[in-house]
Amino acid sequence: MRHLIILLTIFVISEISCVNPVILDKNVISIKVQSVLNQPTVYINNISESYFPQISLYLDGVMLSNFDKKVPVSDGKLHKIVLIFPKFFKGSCIRMFYGIENVKEISFINFKGCKDTREMFFGMSNLTSLDLDQFDTSLVVDMKGMFAGCTSLTSLDLRNINSSLVRDMSSMFASLPSLLYIQNLNKLNTSRVFDMPFLFEGCVKLKSIDLSGFNTTLVENMYSMFSNCISLVSLDLSKFDTRNVNAMNKMFNNCSSLTFLNLSSFNTSRVKTMHSMFFNCTSLTSLDVSSFNTENVYYMEYMFAHCNLTKIDVKNFNTSKVDKMFGMFLYNKYLTSLDLSSFSSDNLKTVAFLVSGCSSLTSIDLYNFDFENLMSKHEMFSGCDNLKYVRNSKCIFGYLGKKYPNFTCIKN
């Protein structure tokens, strides 16, 4: 079945007129799309009726009403799209190609004037080639989910991406399981960006990410930023400024190939949630978080769970506001001792499974824990078969569950 190139030309005029295909040759169809009231907001899947009362494309004599992604796009005929933008275009490109699954190539001619590229290519699962050479994004303020879900893309070159006005990069590169590298990532201007959650989430084949040019001074959200980057071996975050970040939950979740993290530059004074921050980082044997300021943190559940840490220094942690520590050190089978003497349980509700599965643990200091007032503490020592000493000011534990080792409590 032959593949057609559809050449979509957007002209800005002030009245409605018919949309007719012009046959240039047997392989190219040029479509003139006309808008009203000089408001060319581009929605190909989700048509904005007030802006585009009529948008039609033709393929083999069959009208593709509103770029219907099911018929006949789904039969594989629509292979390549070339967009020619008008000289004075100004508008939104939100979800322009959302869910068009069979297109393999997209290129642009004179792309400029677009202010919002949220989820522009989202879900284009067969897209393998994206030509951004004439892709001017100097007016764009939102790139949330821009390339997300392009599951066949193996590379991206961002050399022409101007992000100087962008405020939101959430999920920009999320769920790109075939992506091997991102060229010129270090040239992205992130000086105005506030949101970076899920930025690289699910990029399972990326082995390295060059963040040397990132300015994160204004960033408030970094949760799940590198989550499920299972092939990532190293990360240089030495230039990260996190003074305004309030969410770091799942930031490195399931980065199972990471062997080292230097977080000495991290300012965590505003962070409220750290739950699952290092969950399943199974290649990490050591981690320096001694500089962390946790005075405003509420959630620490699963923070270091399923790592293979041999030691961890958390003596400086302030847990006065922490509400949950469920499974915080769960299944760290190489830890032999833990000093949690600085930990307060004043606002703590649950420490269930706190060190469960830490089979090499022989001693733990929980001096300031008030076990009598904890709502949930079941199985906090289960699987700690070698635990011999627990330090606590009261040595009154109450019910700890069905399975816990015979340890000696030390009061001083």
Secondary structure as UniProt FT lines:
FT   STRAND          4..11
FT   STRAND          21..25
FT   TURN            26..27
FT   STRAND          28..34
FT   TURN            37..38
FT   TURN            49..51
FT   STRAND          56..59
FT   TURN            60..61
FT   STRAND          62..65
FT   TURN            66..67
FT   TURN            69..72
FT   HELIX           73..75
FT   STRAND          78..84
FT   TURN            87..88
FT   STRAND          91..92
FT   TURN            94..99
FT   STRAND          105..109
FT   STRAND          114..116
FT   TURN            118..123
FT   TURN            125..126
FT   STRAND          129..131
FT   TURN            133..134
FT   TURN            138..139
FT   TURN            144..145
FT   TURN            148..149
FT   TURN            151..152
FT   STRAND          155..157
FT   TURN            159..160
FT   TURN            164..165
FT   TURN            170..173
FT   TURN            177..178
FT   STRAND          181..183
FT   HELIX           185..187
FT   TURN            191..192
FT   TURN            197..202
FT   TURN            204..205
FT   TURN            212..213
FT   TURN            217..218
FT   TURN            223..228
FT   TURN            230..231
FT   STRAND          234..235
FT   TURN            238..239
FT   TURN            243..244
FT   TURN            249..254
FT   TURN            256..257
FT   STRAND          260..261
FT   TURN            264..265
FT   TURN            269..270
FT   TURN            275..280
FT   TURN            282..283
FT   STRAND          286..287
FT   TURN            290..291
FT   TURN            295..296
FT   TURN            301..306
FT   STRAND          311..312
FT   TURN            315..316
FT   TURN            320..321
FT   TURN            326..331
FT   TURN            333..334
FT   STRAND          337..339
FT   TURN            341..342
FT   TURN            352..353
FT   TURN            356..357
FT   TURN            359..360
FT   STRAND          363..365
FT   TURN            367..368
FT   HELIX           371..373
FT   TURN            378..383
FT   TURN            385..386
FT   STRAND          389..391
FT   STRAND          408..410
//
